[in-house]
Amino acid sequence: MKLSVCIDSVFRELGLEDSLRKVKEEGFRAFEFWGWEKKDLGLMTKLVQELDLSLSAFCVKQANLTEPSARSAYLDGLKETLEVAKRLQCRTLILTVGSEQAGVPREEQRRSLVEGLRASLPLLEGTGVTLAVEPLNTLIDHPGYFLSYSQEAWDILQEVRHPQVQMLFDIYHQQITEGHVTTNLLRMLERVGHIHAAGNPGRGELGEGELNYPYIFRRLTEAGYQGYVGLEYFTAGDPVESLQRMAAAYSEWL
Ligand SMILES: O=C(O)C(=O)CO
């Protein structure tokens, strides 16, 4: 397993260039970010080459897969995002599925989501890019979001059954939603395409709060997880000092 730094959460006040230079200076080899629409992609491409960094993941254009009428907008956004992924040589796209529709049976929304994922397959095939479908917590950060339990995400992925559609297991979100994070994560590992990490409560740096990350990372390593764990946390302090603490505490996984 390898760490990646989410520049949009860790560096809230720093521009793209400074953020990427700090990621490199503090010893990390990979980074990720959220939306691509407002990023300077030319500058990012140049810096990725100059600094020899890997881009581990970024988000598909926001869409609502729970609504059949929104599907073509989702697929158009996916097409555009795949072009960006090719340009930046990124192999994982984070997919948030949208909100629960009031007054529509949950089963219908779930069907729309499964169909939307199936409709993504012709676009994904041959690209080498994996979609990582992300359950989020609805208790604190994302009230009204459709998908929160990892088991439900797993069941949906089992229906889609394609190696390029996987789960993003966010340890912070899943600790809030369901707990048992190590057990669930290891049980679902064969369908986990990306992982996010933050302290809980508070979504601060790793080591703050109740989650024992050295233990979780050791278990992931023993289980042979080869993918990225994105540091997707917020810090009220100096982000560079915070990253230095992360690099020192988890040097084995830089
Ligand atoms: O929006 C969030 O909270 C996320 O975790 C995105 O990856």
The ligand as a Gaussian input file, in Angstrom:
#p B3LYP/6-31G(d) Opt

LIG

0 1
 O      -16.676000      14.491000      -0.144000
 C      -16.149000      13.713000       0.695000
 O      -16.408000      13.787000       1.912000
 C      -15.230000      12.706000       0.242000
 O      -14.813000      11.876000       1.010000
 C      -14.819000      12.723000      -1.206000
 O      -13.883000      11.739000      -1.503000

